[in-house]
Amino acid sequence: MRIVVGVSGATGVEMCYYLLKALKTVPDCEIHLVVSDAAHRNWELETKLDYEDFLSLADYLHDAHNMAASISSGSFVTDGMIVMPCSMKTLAGIVTGYTDNLVLRAADVCLKEGRRVVLVPREMPLGRVHLKNLLAASELGCVIVPPMLTFYNGSKTVTEQVNHIIGKILMQFGLTFDDFRPWQGTD
Ligand SMILES: Cc1cc2nc3c(=O)[nH]c(=O)nc-3n(C[C@H](O)[C@H](O)[C@H](O)COP(=O)(O)O)c2cc1C
């Protein structure tokens, strides 16, 4: 399996660290990581986690300005892409095909090749432009997995909430995640 992970400059870049750690537990999963400039800046502003540790979780790290990277071409076959978090700017770029960095180009490639694209959009509140672009992304085939709170499974901590979001993302690729606690049903 080969998955592209894009990180853009919405708040919550740290969520992607936990996503990569989860992907690392998947046997034979090749992770291609690309981080936008704004995402890198947000990492510096928001988290004390070590940035190099984060980058080292990827099997392949791509410069966001390198349009000649493997993931910039449809001939480089992948199973799809996750953008976590997805800023409103990156969302706008995806729905308009404005591929001015490698996060956007890689998403554009996945869409044109009919591959799975999962967006984890983050903004609050959502304005009309954002809502229109989210609908457009859904109509283009993206799966929208907003980082929303979930309480039905007893998640109390931020870590548990993030684990649930990661489980829902991995589900889109037919993958399971040990720390994901699905609803078990009730009588
Ligand atoms: C601390 C911080 C938090 C931000 N949070 C958000 C956010 O939640 N959603 C969003 O769309 N933009 C957010 N932004 C603005 C984006 O970083 C900005 O629009 C940037 O140009 C996005 O670039 P990119 O999509 O290429 O990564 C934030 C910026 C900063 C500095």
The ligand as an SDF file (V2000), in Angstrom:
LIG
                    3D

 31 33  0  0  0  0  0  0  0  0999 V2000
   -1.8180   29.5480   14.2550 C   0  0  0  0  0  0  0  0  0  0  0  0
   -2.5760   29.5190   12.9580 C   0  0  0  0  0  0  0  0  0  0  0  0
   -3.7320   28.7730   12.8680 C   0  0  0  0  0  0  0  0  0  0  0  0
   -4.4400   28.7230   11.6640 C   0  0  0  0  0  0  0  0  0  0  0  0
   -5.5730   27.9690   11.6120 N   0  0  0  0  0  0  0  0  0  0  0  0
   -6.2580   27.8690   10.4560 C   0  0  0  0  0  0  0  0  0  0  0  0
   -7.3950   27.0060   10.3870 C   0  0  0  0  0  0  0  0  0  0  0  0
   -7.7930   26.3590   11.3390 O   0  0  0  0  0  0  0  0  0  0  0  0
   -8.0060   26.8910    9.1820 N   0  0  0  0  0  0  0  0  0  0  0  0
   -7.5690   27.5580    8.0620 C   0  0  0  0  0  0  0  0  0  0  0  0
   -8.1730   27.3890    7.0070 O   0  0  0  0  0  0  0  0  0  0  0  0
   -6.4870   28.3860    8.1120 N   0  0  0  0  0  0  0  0  0  0  0  0
   -5.8130   28.5490    9.2740 C   0  0  0  0  0  0  0  0  0  0  0  0
   -4.7090   29.3550    9.3420 N   0  0  0  0  0  0  0  0  0  0  0  0
   -4.3160   30.1350    8.1510 C   0  0  0  0  0  0  0  0  0  0  0  0
   -3.5140   29.3190    7.1580 C   0  0  0  0  0  0  0  0  0  0  0  0
   -2.2650   28.9220    7.7420 O   0  0  0  0  0  0  0  0  0  0  0  0
   -3.2540   30.1490    5.8940 C   0  0  0  0  0  0  0  0  0  0  0  0
   -4.4610   30.3550    5.2060 O   0  0  0  0  0  0  0  0  0  0  0  0
   -2.2390   29.5390    4.9710 C   0  0  0  0  0  0  0  0  0  0  0  0
   -2.0640   30.3930    3.8600 O   0  0  0  0  0  0  0  0  0  0  0  0
   -2.6260   28.1550    4.4860 C   0  0  0  0  0  0  0  0  0  0  0  0
   -1.6770   27.7080    3.5560 O   0  0  0  0  0  0  0  0  0  0  0  0
   -1.6420   26.2230    3.0280 P   0  0  0  0  0  0  0  0  0  0  0  0
   -3.0550   25.8130    2.7750 O   0  0  0  0  0  0  0  0  0  0  0  0
   -0.8330   26.2790    1.7830 O   0  0  0  0  0  0  0  0  0  0  0  0
   -0.9980   25.3800    4.0650 O   0  0  0  0  0  0  0  0  0  0  0  0
   -3.9850   29.4380   10.5340 C   0  0  0  0  0  0  0  0  0  0  0  0
   -2.8070   30.1840   10.6430 C   0  0  0  0  0  0  0  0  0  0  0  0
   -2.1080   30.2300   11.8310 C   0  0  0  0  0  0  0  0  0  0  0  0
   -0.8580   31.0420   11.9180 C   0  0  0  0  0  0  0  0  0  0  0  0
  1  2  1  0
  2  3  1  0
  2 30  2  0
  3  4  2  0
  4  5  1  0
  4 28  1  0
  5  6  2  0
  6  7  1  0
  6 13  1  0
  7  8  2  0
  7  9  1  0
  9 10  1  0
 10 11  2  0
 10 12  1  0
 12 13  2  0
 13 14  1  0
 14 15  1  0
 14 28  1  0
 15 16  1  0
 16 17  1  0
 16 18  1  0
 18 19  1  0
 18 20  1  0
 20 21  1  0
 20 22  1  0
 22 23  1  0
 23 24  1  0
 24 25  2  0
 24 26  1  0
 24 27  1  0
 28 29  2  0
 29 30  1  0
 30 31  1  0
M  END
$$$$
